[in-house]
C-alpha cells in the first residue's frame, strides 16, 4: 500500500516507521516546507498535522481521489464541509479524535457505563485529560468524544471547562511534560466513586490504529468510524 503522510511531526514519523515494518511504501511526507507532489500516487492519505493545515490536507486528498484517515483535532468547525466534499468526490473518510485500539474500546465502555449510571441520579460525572505540553487544543478531542458519549446516553446536555451546571460535564485539562495521553471518567456520589481510565504509554498505539484504519478503507467509499474498522457496531 502506498501512503501519503500529511504531517511529518512526531506522530508522522512513528506512523512511517510502523508502516514500513508492515510492508507499506511512503510516497509523500508533507510538512510546511513542501508541496502535495506525489499525493495522487497514494492509495491512502494519513493526516496527523495541525488544525490550520487539516482542511487543506483533507480537501487536497479528496480532489486527488485519495481516501483520508485524519487524526488531527481542533478543526471540526469545518467537518460538515469536508463531509460534503467527500460525498461530492465519492471519497473515503475516517476522522477520529483517537485511533488507538484501546481508546476506541474505552469509548465503548464509556457509553455502556453512561447508560447504566443514567439510572442513578446520586452520581455526578466529571472527566480529566492529561497531555504533553506541546498539545495545542484543550480539551483534547478524545475528552470531547468521551463527553459526547455520556451526553448521548444520559440526561447531561453539554460539557464545560468552567464551574459546571447540574446538566454539564466538567472536563479538567492538564498539560504536563511529555505525557502521551491519559483520560479518566469518574462518577462520584456521597458514598463512593466509580472510575474508568485509559493511559497511553507511547504514541505507537495511535499510529498502529491509524494504519489499521488506512489498510481497511482502501477501496471503500463513504464516511466511516473506528467502530466500522473494529467491527464494534
Phi, psi and omega in degrees: 000137180262127188241135169259121177267112180259095191112118184232048173272210183299317180293316180302322180290324176292317178300317179302312182299314182290324178298316179295322177296331180269007174088015180268168180243136176263119183256349178206134172238093188270126169227191184289352186259355180227179187259187177270015180301123182106346182300319184293345178274354186276149171277335182201149175247139177241116184257107168233082186241230177231159184307324183286344181255344190300313183298317177297316180298314183292313183294320177298324178294314179298319179295335178268007181061039179245125177294154188234134167250117183241122176251008178284138177244169177091008181238012195289355172296343179257008187299312181299324177297319179289326176297318179297318179294320177301315180295317181300320184267004182054045184269184175237138189210131167227120173243128181220144176290342182198122181266357179303133178299319180296320180294322180291329170292321177300319176304317180295317177299319180299315180293320180295316179296320179300320178299316180294312187289341179297344180274353186235098186281002176280352180253140172244150184249142169216166185226153174226136173230137181235129178221171177296159186290347180272354180291128189276324186260149178210130000290169180293156175300326178296317178297320178297318178298320177297317179298318178297323178298323176288314182301319182289348184233023182203188179270359176293145185242346183195173174236161181210154173267349184261198178292120188281146165282168182303332182262014182244145176266126178275128175248120175263129181248140178225142176238110189225124169050232183243024184300123182293326179159124176227129181231132182230133174243123185235132172253117184250140169228181180292340187248338180196181179218146175240131187224136168239145189213139171238131179237119175275130180274335179197184183277351188295327179297321177294317182294315181297316179298319178296321179291321176298319176296319180296317178297324183287322190278343182302127180089356180256155180231132180132181179254125185234173176231174177292340173298322177294315182299316185265004179056047181263358181281000000 
